[in-house]
Amino acid sequence: MYTIFIEYKIDPNHLKTYYNIHQHLQDTIKKYDIQQYKWQKAVDQPYLFVESMQVSSLTMYHQWKEQQTSDSPHFPWRNIFSYISGGSKKFNMWAFENVTLQDMI
């Protein structure tokens, strides 16, 4: 299992619009094979949001990274780029895998 983290900061002037668009975004990403989706906002950094989800393989992550960098109309988060402070260049996405202490020794 892998965890995908997505992080961005919304321009405060567009916060209400972002919330409205995000409802549609959540409906869209639920169509993918993801588990444990979470949408969170930072406590000490205003307008900073993180989304996380579990995926069983990195295939979807690699597809999304390709769509992100190619400005694909199929990229689920594309519609929020104009509301991010700094635009699409400030949209970050990473994949992580679980490790144990034994993995590190």
HUSUL-V302535 format. One line per field, one symbol per residue. ss: DSSP state (~ for helix, > for strand, _ for the rest). psi: psi as a letter, one per 40 degrees, with the letter a starting at -180 (. if undefined). burial: I if it has 9 or more other ideal C-beta (glycine too) atoms within 8 Angstrom, else O. Layout:
ss=???
psi=???
burial=???
This chain:
ss=_>>>>>>>>>_~~~~~~~~~~~~~~~~~~_____>>>>>>>______>>>>>>>>___~~~~~~~~~~~________~~~~~~>__~~~~_>>>>>>___~~~~_
psi=iihhhhhihhhdeeddddddddddddddeeeigiifhihiiideghehihiiihidiedddddddddddefheehdedeedeehheadeehhhihiiiiiddde.
burial=OIIIIIIIIIIOOIIOOIOOIIOIIIOOIOOOOIOOIOIOOIOOOOIIIIIIIIIOOOOIIOOIIIIIOOOIOOIIIIOIIOIIOOOOOIIOIOIOOOOOOOOOO
